[in-house]
C-alpha cells in the first residue's frame, strides 16, 4: 500500500538535485522548478506495483529513496526486468510520447517517490533551457545504457553478466553517494537479478559465488562489496556511462 504526504525540497536533501547537479551547476530558478516536482512523497512497500503496464501514464516519478524496477511479464508468466532505478532518477521520461505505460513499475524494497504530472515539465521547458537539455541528455544516455545491457546479455558469460550488473549499479550509486564507495546494499533478490540479465536464480547464485572465490566480491547478506574494480571493468569490458556527460552543446546560462 502507498502513503502520500507533503515534502519540500528544503525539508530533506533532494536526491534529484544531487543527481542533476553532478553534471551541471543548478541556479535558483532550476532549484525552484525541481522543488515544484517534489512537493509530495508517496511511500511503497516491496512488491507494490507503482504503475501497471499499459495503463494511462498520468505521472512521472522522482525517486527519493529505495530501488524500483521496470518489468514486462509474458502471458506464460515469464518476466523480463528492463531497468533498475535509484535515488535521484526520474522515472517515466521514456514514456512521455506514449499514451500508455510500457512496463510495470515495481518497488524492489521500501521506496519513496515524488509523483508529478507530465505537465510539470512545461515550466522547465519554457524557462530553463539548460535544465531541459540536461533531462534530454540523461534520457539519451539511458538509451546507451540499455544498449550496453543488451550487449552484456548477448555476449558475456553468466559470471561476466553479474559483474557487469554490479558495476552498473556501483557507478550509478556513486553519483549520489561516496565517489570511491565500493559497497552496494542491494534489495533485489537473485531471481530479480536474473530477470534483468537473462539468467536463472541458480545461475546468479553460482556467478556470485565464483566472483567471490576469484576475489572480485565480498558478500554479507544483501551487502555486496566489489573488490578489484578496475580488473572487473576490464574483464566485462564495462564502460562507465555515469561518470561524465557531454554538456558542451547545452545552451548558455
TADAVEN-V13244 format. One record per run of one state. SS is the DSSP state (~ for helix, > for strand, _ for the rest). FROM is the first residue (numbers start at 1). TO is the last residue. Records with the same first field share a line. If there is no record, write none. Layout:
BEGIN
SS=FROM-TO + FROM-TO
END
This chain:
BEGIN
_=1-2 + 7-14 + 22-27 + 38-39 + 45-48 + 52-55 + 57-58 + 66-67 + 74-78 + 86-89 + 92-92 + 96-99 + 101-103 + 108-110 + 128-128 + 156-157 + 175-182 + 186-189 + 198-200 + 214-216 + 221-222 + 227-228 + 237-253
>=3-6 + 40-44 + 49-51 + 56-56 + 59-65 + 68-73 + 79-85 + 90-91 + 100-100 + 104-107 + 111-117 + 183-185 + 217-220 + 223-226
~=15-21 + 28-37 + 93-95 + 118-127 + 129-155 + 158-174 + 190-197 + 201-213 + 229-236
END
